[in-house]
Amino acid sequence: MAFGARPTLILASLALLPAQSDSFEGTRPGDERQIAGIRFSWAPAGTFRMGSPLTEPERRADEGPVTVTLSQGFWIGKFEVTQAQWLARMSAFPRNQDKGRGDDVPVYWVSYLDATEFCRRLTTHARASGDLPARWEIQLPTEAQWEYAARAGTTEATHFGQRLTPAQANIGSPYPGGTASNRDGQSVKAGSYPANAWGLHDMHGNVWEWCRDWYHSQLPGGRDPDLSTTRGQPNRDGSYSRVRRGGAWIEQGWANRSAVRLQYEPERNSDHIGFRVIAAKR
């Protein structure tokens, strides 16, 4: 496949489940809704293959693959949470935004704990304003929700296909085979690169995105997997890690694939880790 070509969707890989009757839900993949100043796209219920096939170049041992069914659709942010959106709810940055600054640039230097507090405040605000029904909540996505939305029906290494270039995403080097990192780079305005089939931007590169799950070396698969309350294997120092997804501006090509999952302690932060939110029914 040519570098700039769009991959062919393999419909058998994405079995959409019947739409529910909740009027707050979308009707088609990629439907848009604005909630408390954040633009969301609809990810319908469905079944997909999570992780990477054994033949995918530069895959890692913790990438499954497994089959996952998500029984309920959810809204997911079209963009990573921006610095302006952060300030609207949190008043101050956790640390100086020194690797890309601007209202429309993703926020970073954000720990998992910071991100979950943002979600709590945004949920309270959105319910009070009438933007969010009482049965819905703003959260971080699970790993399964994140990868399902990132793939948007595709089955290759990225939603662009088997290759990824710096023209398609804010990354440190191309995939496959790229080895140079972009240590002099920085995050850029959200939406600077093409969206996937469901209207989601920067699912590859820009900043890493926190997921709700604790890190486990094996993907669970099955129906609605959620490891947000079950700790996995401890780190060498006895601490435990959550999961980050999506790669970043500094990373080598392999780290920006749809299936990549890296661990990071929830109390820590970094100049290339931010997050994206979902709105899901409780």
N, C-alpha and C positions, 0 to 999 in steps of 0.2 A: 504493500500500500504506500502511496506517495505521502510525503511528510504532511502536506496540507489537506489530505483527503479526509472526509468524514467517514467513520466506520459504518458498515451496514449493520443495522439492528437485527439481532437474531431473536425473533419473537418468542421462540420456544424457551429462551432463557428467562423471560419475564412473564410469568403467568399472573395477570391481574385478577384480583378477586372482585366479586360483585360490589358495586358502590353501596354505601350505607345511606340512611335516610336523614342524617344530621345535616341541617341546612347550612351549617358553618363549613362543611367539607367542600372540597373541590369536586369537579365532575370529570376532569381529564388531567393527565400528567402535565405539569407545567402551568396550570391555572394560577393566576396571581391574586394575592390579597395583601393589603397593608394592615399591619397591627402595630399600634403605638409608634408609628414613624418608621417601621422596619418593613421592607418588602419581602414577601414570602412567595415560594412556589409550592404547588401541591405535588406530593409524592403519594400515589395511591397504594392501597394494600396490594400485596403480591408475593410471589415466590421467586427467588433468584439463587444463583450459585455464588457464594461468598468466598473470597480468597482467590488464590492464583492456581492455575493448572501446573502440573509438574514440569511442563515444557516452557513455562514463561521465563525468559532470560532474567538472571539476577534475582530470582525469587528467594525468599527466606523460609526457613523450616516452620515458622509459626503462622503461615498463611493458609492453613487448611489444605484443600478447599472443603467446604461443607455446604449443604443446602439449607436455606433459611426461608421461612414464611413469616411475613409481617402481616398480621391479621387486621390491622387498622392503618388507614392512611394518616399522613401528618403533613403539616406545613413546615418547610425548611427555608431558612434565610437565603435569598438569592445571592447575597454577598456575605463575606465575613463581617462581624460587628466592627463598625468604624469608630474612629476616635471621637467624632461628634456624638454618635449614639451612646458611647460610653459615658462621656461627660454629662449628657442629659440625665442619666440615672445615678451616676456615681460621684459627680462633682469634681473629682481630681483623678489624675492618672496614678497608677501604682508606682510608676517610675518614669523619668523623662523619656519621651518618645524620640529616641536618638537614631533610629534606623528607618526613617521615613516619617514625615510629619504632615498632617493636613486633615481637615474634617472628613474627607472621603477615603482616607487611608486606614487600613485595618489597625485596630488597637493591638498592642503586644506588651511584653513585660507583664502579662496577666497570668496568675496562677490558676489552677483548677478551682481553688476556693474563691478567688476573686470572680471567676466566671459564673460560678453557681450563685453567688450573691447578686450579680447582675441579673441573672434569670429570675431570682426571687423578687427583686424590686420591679422588674419589667412586668412580671405576672400581676403583681398588685396594682401597678399603674394601669395596665391594659384592661383589667377587670373593672376598675373604678371608672374608666373612661367609656366603657361599653364596647371596646374593641375585641374583648376576649370573653367568651361564655364561661360561666362558673365551672363547667366540667372540663375546661381546657386549661393547659398550663404551658408556660414557656420553660424549656429545659435545654440542656445539652443533649445532643443525639447519642443514642447507643452506637457502638461500632457498627452493628448491623444496619441501623437506619442511615448512618453516614455513608457506608459503602454502597448501599442500595441506591441512595440518591446520587452519589458521585457517578456511578455507572450509568444510571438512567437508561437501562435496557441493553447496554453494551457488555461484551464479554472479554474484551482484549485488555491489555495492560493499562491503558488509559482510555478515557472516553473519546479521545482523538484517534485511537487505534494502537498499533504496536510500537509506535515511536512517539517521542515527545521532544519538542525543540524549544529554545528560548523565545521563538516567535509565537508560540502557543501558550506559554505560561511563564511566570516569573520564577525561574529555577536556576540552579548553579551550573548545570551542565546538561547536555542532551541525554536522552535515553533511547536505546541502550548503549552501554559502553562508555558514557561520559565519566571522567574521573576528577575533573577540576571543580572545586567549589568556588562560590562567588563571595568571598569574604569582604570585598569592598562594596557589595551591593546593599540593597535595602528593600523594604516593602514598598509597594506602589499603590496608587489609587485603585480601590475595589472596582472590578468590572473593566479593567484595562485590557483584558484578554477575552477570547471568545467563550461563550457559555456552552454548557452541554445541552442535550436534547430537552431537558426539563427547565432550562433557563437559569441554571446555577453557574456562577462564575467562580474561578479560582479554586475549584476542587482539587486542582493540581498546583502546587507552588504558592507563592506569596508568603503566607505564614502557616505554620502548623495549626491544627484545630483540635482543641480538647474534646474528647468524648466522655460519656458518663461512666463507662465501664472501668472496673479495676482490670489491670493487665493479667491475662492468663496465657500461658504458652500455647494452649490449644483452643481454637475457636469452638464454641459449643454447638452451633448449628441449631436446627429445630425451629420451633414456633416462638416467635417474639423473644429471642435471647436477650437477656438483660443482666449483666454482671456488675451492676452499680452498687450492690450491697454485699457482694461475695468477693473477699480478697483472694488474690491468686498467690503465686509464689513470692516469698519475700526477697528483697534485694540483699546483697552481701552484707550491708550494714543493718539489716533487720527491718528496714522501711519497706513500704509497699508503693507500687506505681499505678497511676491511671494510664489511659491510652491517649495518644495523639495521632492524628491522621492527616494525610494530604500533602505532606512535604512543605518546602519553604524556599525562599529566594536563595538561600545559602547552600542548599543541598545538591548532592550529586543526583544524576538522573534517576537511578533505581529507587531512590527514596520518595519519589513523587508519583509512583504508580498507585492505582486504585486500591490494591490489596495491602499496601505497606501499613504496618502497625508498629509504632515504637512506644516504649514505656517512658514515663517521667513522673517523678514524685509530685503529688498534688500541691505541696506547699511551695514548690520552686517555680520560678518564672524565667523567661528568656526573651532576648530581643527578636526572636523569630517564632514565638508561639502566641497565637491569639485564639479565636473561637468563632463558631457560627451557632445560631440557636434554631430550635424547632418549636412549633406549637403543636402539642399532642393532647389527645383526650385522656383523662385520668381513668 
